[in-house]
Amino acid sequence: MNTSTPPVGPRDIALAHYAGRALLERVLARHGVTFQQSVTLRLAAVADGPVGREQLVDGVTGALKIDAAEVHRVLDELIAAQLLTPDGSSGVRITDAGRELYATTSSETAPVTARIYDGIPAEDLAVTGRVLSLVTERAGAELTALRR
């Protein structure tokens, strides 16, 4: 009898994603932030200075596969919460409060992430990274084709 691990499939990838997202959303909920807001805030936090609103919209729609109208709504929520602020006619920048929130949620999730990945061999992580990149690329191409 073969007791090896079966190959990964779509369900495995989905279960891993949702398990990790559930952990993140518990942290975010303590701070009154949604997953979409967190993704958007992260892109602003890692930018070197102000970011064009459309650049943020493109980044979030690309990452989350949601429509631009929803991302614009999320940007408006972050501006209303004073986590982002308008910069010029078409840009936004992260505020001190936004940067602090991003740092706090990142530091709260870091130990959990470390425990999850602890002991997984680097070679396994490298192979997984290559496979997930390929799956993401192919799924993105399929989504683009469906939108035509």
ZIGI-V240184 format. One record per pair of residues at least 6 apart in sequence whose C-alpha atoms are under 7 Angstrom apart, sorted by the first residue. I is the first residue (numbers start at 1). J is the second residue. If there is no record, write none. Layout:
# ZIGI-V240184
I:J / I:J
This chain:
# ZIGI-V240184
24:109 / 25:35 / 27:105 / 28:34 / 28:105 / 37:74 / 37:78 / 39:60 / 40:56 / 40:60 / 42:102 / 43:56 / 44:51 / 44:93 / 44:94 / 45:94 / 45:99 / 49:93 / 50:87 / 50:91 / 50:92 / 50:93 / 51:91 / 51:92 / 51:93 / 52:90 / 52:91 / 52:92 / 53:90 / 53:91 / 53:92 / 57:68 / 57:71 / 57:72 / 60:71 / 61:67 / 61:68 / 78:84 / 79:85 / 82:95 / 83:94 / 83:95 / 83:97 / 83:98 / 84:92 / 84:93 / 84:94 / 84:95 / 84:98 / 85:92 / 85:93 / 85:94 / 85:95 / 86:92 / 86:93 / 87:93
